[in-house]
Amino acid sequence: MKTIGVLGGMSSVASAEYYRLLNQGVNAALGGHASAELVLYSVDFAVIEDCIRIRNWDRAVEHLIERARRLERAGAEFVLLATNTMHRVAPQLQDAIGIPLIHVVDVVADAAIENHAKVLGLLGTDPVMRADFYRDRFAEHGLEILTPADADHAVVHRVIFEELTRGVISDASRQEYLRIMGDLLTRGAEGIVLGCTEISLLVSARHLPGHRLYDTTALHVERAVRLSLGLEPLPAPATPPRRRS
């Protein structure tokens, strides 16, 4: 079993879900008392939240590179960055370490392509929905991204930071999310990407029957389990995504 490195704490709620699902996935595959070989490094989310709020990406890169290197020194054979927002700096992290970083967008794109999707709706933090880093990575796979109307961006972002990262689950917020997701589907989305690691705690496929939800946390974990167990080959560090037609 290869050792999984999880760079987490962004938020601790999401990291707990990663830890639970990784162990659950390995046990489902191997049975008995089997659990994942993994190293978890949990950062101080206050530092990262400040970087996000003031858009200080250089400070975020410096902070996370050192933590990713600690994971590598601790024996991790590949890394999961357990946050969608901080994938903005994933290329710099990958360049700074000698083990593969499994990019969450590549994993989600593979699932969407398998379902023959071309257009996806996206919910996430404001930097994920507005910045190019997420949209461009999907475009490299031949996928188009739709985001909520401007008035709804603030709703999605507020619920993530004021509620979900603090473990607060509100039915009123769930209904708002379902409304926004319905609008994206009406505009032509063939599925919805839950582009924040906490969103799956609020909405799931049972809340939107008949439509595909791409849960980034679940898909990221599923890929990690397969890599750890040798069911898929481990990619070389910094392997670029293949353009799909």
PLY file of the C-alpha trace (Angstrom):
ply
format ascii 1.0
element vertex 245
property float x
property float y
property float z
element edge 244
property int vertex1
property int vertex2
end_header
0.00 0.00 0.00
1.39 3.40 -1.00
1.31 6.12 1.65
-1.15 8.92 0.96
-0.21 12.46 1.97
-3.09 14.80 2.80
-2.39 18.52 3.02
-5.43 19.62 4.96
-6.88 21.90 7.60
-8.59 24.06 4.96
-10.98 23.52 6.69
-10.68 20.94 9.44
-14.27 19.91 8.64
-13.20 18.92 5.12
-10.05 17.18 6.35
-12.03 15.05 8.77
-14.20 13.94 5.85
-11.12 13.12 3.75
-9.69 11.06 6.61
-12.95 9.19 7.15
-13.51 8.46 3.46
-9.93 7.37 2.77
-10.06 4.81 5.56
-13.55 3.74 4.55
-12.44 3.27 0.94
-9.42 1.14 1.82
-11.47 -0.98 4.21
-14.18 -1.50 1.57
-11.51 -2.79 -0.81
-9.53 -4.96 1.62
-11.99 -5.81 4.39
-11.24 -6.86 7.94
-9.50 -4.16 9.96
-7.70 -2.65 6.95
-7.26 1.12 6.89
-5.32 3.64 4.86
-1.60 4.27 5.18
-1.60 8.06 5.25
0.09 11.14 6.62
-2.14 14.14 7.36
-0.71 17.63 7.79
-3.34 20.07 9.06
-2.46 23.75 8.64
-3.79 26.69 10.64
-6.84 27.66 8.57
-6.72 31.23 9.91
-3.50 31.79 7.94
-5.00 30.44 4.73
-8.35 32.20 5.19
-6.47 35.49 5.54
-4.54 34.79 2.32
-7.80 34.05 0.50
-9.56 37.14 1.85
-6.80 39.57 0.87
-5.74 37.59 -2.23
-2.17 37.11 -0.95
-1.42 34.05 -3.05
2.37 34.45 -2.74
2.15 34.07 1.03
-0.14 31.07 0.60
2.33 29.40 -1.76
5.24 29.93 0.64
3.23 28.60 3.58
1.91 25.51 1.79
5.14 24.56 0.04
6.88 24.05 3.37
3.98 21.93 4.64
3.91 19.84 1.46
7.64 19.20 1.86
7.04 18.05 5.43
4.53 15.51 4.09
7.10 14.26 1.62
9.76 13.96 4.32
7.27 12.06 6.47
6.98 9.35 3.82
4.02 10.35 1.66
4.29 8.88 -1.85
1.72 11.25 -3.37
-0.25 14.26 -2.12
-3.89 15.29 -1.99
-4.49 19.00 -1.49
-7.72 18.74 0.51
-9.18 22.03 -0.65
-10.48 23.24 -4.00
-9.68 26.91 -3.46
-5.99 26.38 -2.82
-5.61 24.41 -6.03
-4.94 27.89 -7.35
-1.36 27.30 -6.17
-1.20 23.58 -7.02
1.30 24.05 -9.89
3.75 25.84 -7.58
3.34 23.12 -4.94
3.95 20.39 -7.50
7.10 22.14 -8.73
8.43 22.27 -5.15
8.07 18.57 -4.29
9.32 15.34 -5.79
6.13 13.29 -5.47
2.90 13.59 -7.50
0.17 16.00 -6.46
-3.17 14.56 -7.59
-5.06 17.54 -9.00
-8.73 17.52 -8.07
-9.87 19.01 -11.39
-8.21 16.22 -13.38
-10.06 13.63 -11.30
-13.44 15.36 -11.72
-12.85 15.89 -15.44
-12.18 12.18 -15.92
-15.53 11.37 -14.30
-17.40 13.95 -16.38
-15.83 12.74 -19.62
-16.73 9.17 -18.75
-20.35 10.40 -18.55
-19.97 12.17 -21.94
-20.56 15.59 -20.37
-19.37 18.74 -22.11
-20.76 21.53 -19.90
-20.64 21.58 -16.09
-22.08 23.95 -13.52
-19.75 24.94 -10.70
-20.31 25.88 -7.07
-17.38 26.88 -4.88
-15.72 29.74 -3.08
-15.56 33.07 -4.84
-11.94 32.51 -6.01
-12.90 29.12 -7.48
-15.94 30.48 -9.32
-14.40 33.73 -10.58
-10.70 33.01 -11.19
-9.36 31.32 -14.31
-7.25 28.61 -12.66
-10.16 26.21 -12.15
-12.01 26.97 -15.39
-8.80 26.78 -17.46
-7.87 23.38 -16.03
-11.27 22.03 -17.06
-10.84 23.63 -20.49
-7.61 21.64 -20.95
-9.85 18.56 -20.76
-12.31 20.04 -23.27
-14.97 20.91 -20.66
-16.90 24.18 -20.38
-17.77 25.64 -16.96
-20.87 27.65 -16.02
-20.97 29.60 -12.76
-23.92 31.13 -10.88
-25.32 34.56 -11.63
-23.40 37.36 -9.94
-26.03 37.85 -7.24
-25.72 34.18 -6.27
-21.89 34.14 -6.06
-22.04 35.90 -2.71
-24.64 33.44 -1.39
-22.55 30.39 -2.29
-19.35 31.90 -0.86
-21.00 33.12 2.36
-22.53 29.75 3.17
-19.14 28.05 2.74
-17.16 30.36 5.01
-19.80 31.34 7.56
-21.51 27.96 7.89
-19.95 24.88 6.27
-16.33 25.42 7.36
-17.70 25.75 10.91
-19.78 22.57 10.69
-23.11 24.45 10.46
-25.69 22.76 8.21
-28.77 24.88 7.45
-31.86 23.75 5.58
-32.43 27.33 4.42
-28.94 27.38 2.88
-29.59 23.98 1.30
-32.69 25.35 -0.42
-30.71 28.32 -1.71
-28.05 26.01 -3.11
-30.67 23.82 -4.78
-32.23 26.90 -6.37
-28.85 28.02 -7.71
-28.04 24.53 -8.96
-31.41 24.37 -10.72
-30.61 27.64 -12.49
-27.28 26.23 -13.73
-29.05 23.14 -15.07
-31.61 25.34 -16.84
-28.75 27.24 -18.49
-27.36 24.02 -19.96
-25.17 22.39 -17.33
-25.08 18.61 -17.71
-23.98 18.12 -14.13
-22.92 20.17 -11.11
-19.41 20.23 -9.66
-19.41 20.60 -5.89
-16.20 22.61 -6.09
-15.65 23.05 -2.38
-14.76 20.15 -0.11
-17.52 21.01 2.39
-20.47 21.39 -0.01
-21.22 17.66 -0.04
-22.09 17.98 3.65
-24.99 20.26 2.61
-26.27 18.80 -0.67
-26.04 15.37 -2.26
-27.53 13.43 -5.15
-30.64 12.63 -3.11
-31.47 16.35 -3.02
-31.33 16.65 -6.82
-32.59 13.36 -8.27
-32.11 12.76 -11.96
-29.03 14.99 -12.22
-25.31 14.24 -11.85
-23.40 15.80 -9.00
-19.61 15.66 -9.11
-18.53 15.57 -5.47
-14.89 16.65 -5.61
-14.10 15.19 -2.18
-15.52 11.75 -2.96
-13.89 11.59 -6.41
-10.52 12.79 -5.08
-10.62 10.16 -2.33
-11.69 7.40 -4.72
-8.70 8.12 -6.97
-6.35 8.22 -3.98
-7.54 4.84 -2.72
-7.01 3.29 -6.15
-3.52 4.78 -6.39
-2.61 3.67 -2.88
-3.73 0.10 -3.55
-1.97 -0.08 -6.90
-5.21 -0.32 -8.88
-4.04 2.62 -11.01
-0.46 3.61 -11.86
0.93 6.54 -9.93
1.48 9.46 -12.33
4.85 11.15 -12.65
5.07 14.50 -10.84
3.73 17.46 -12.83
2.17 15.34 -15.58
-0.08 17.78 -17.52
-3.66 16.81 -18.31
-4.35 15.36 -21.74
-6.49 17.51 -24.01
-9.76 15.69 -24.79
-11.72 16.22 -27.97
0 1
1 2
2 3
3 4
4 5
5 6
6 7
7 8
8 9
9 10
10 11
11 12
12 13
13 14
14 15
15 16
16 17
17 18
18 19
19 20
20 21
21 22
22 23
23 24
24 25
25 26
26 27
27 28
28 29
29 30
30 31
31 32
32 33
33 34
34 35
35 36
36 37
37 38
38 39
39 40
40 41
41 42
42 43
43 44
44 45
45 46
46 47
47 48
48 49
49 50
50 51
51 52
52 53
53 54
54 55
55 56
56 57
57 58
58 59
59 60
60 61
61 62
62 63
63 64
64 65
65 66
66 67
67 68
68 69
69 70
70 71
71 72
72 73
73 74
74 75
75 76
76 77
77 78
78 79
79 80
80 81
81 82
82 83
83 84
84 85
85 86
86 87
87 88
88 89
89 90
90 91
91 92
92 93
93 94
94 95
95 96
96 97
97 98
98 99
99 100
100 101
101 102
102 103
103 104
104 105
105 106
106 107
107 108
108 109
109 110
110 111
111 112
112 113
113 114
114 115
115 116
116 117
117 118
118 119
119 120
120 121
121 122
122 123
123 124
124 125
125 126
126 127
127 128
128 129
129 130
130 131
131 132
132 133
133 134
134 135
135 136
136 137
137 138
138 139
139 140
140 141
141 142
142 143
143 144
144 145
145 146
146 147
147 148
148 149
149 150
150 151
151 152
152 153
153 154
154 155
155 156
156 157
157 158
158 159
159 160
160 161
161 162
162 163
163 164
164 165
165 166
166 167
167 168
168 169
169 170
170 171
171 172
172 173
173 174
174 175
175 176
176 177
177 178
178 179
179 180
180 181
181 182
182 183
183 184
184 185
185 186
186 187
187 188
188 189
189 190
190 191
191 192
192 193
193 194
194 195
195 196
196 197
197 198
198 199
199 200
200 201
201 202
202 203
203 204
204 205
205 206
206 207
207 208
208 209
209 210
210 211
211 212
212 213
213 214
214 215
215 216
216 217
217 218
218 219
219 220
220 221
221 222
222 223
223 224
224 225
225 226
226 227
227 228
228 229
229 230
230 231
231 232
232 233
233 234
234 235
235 236
236 237
237 238
238 239
239 240
240 241
241 242
242 243
243 244
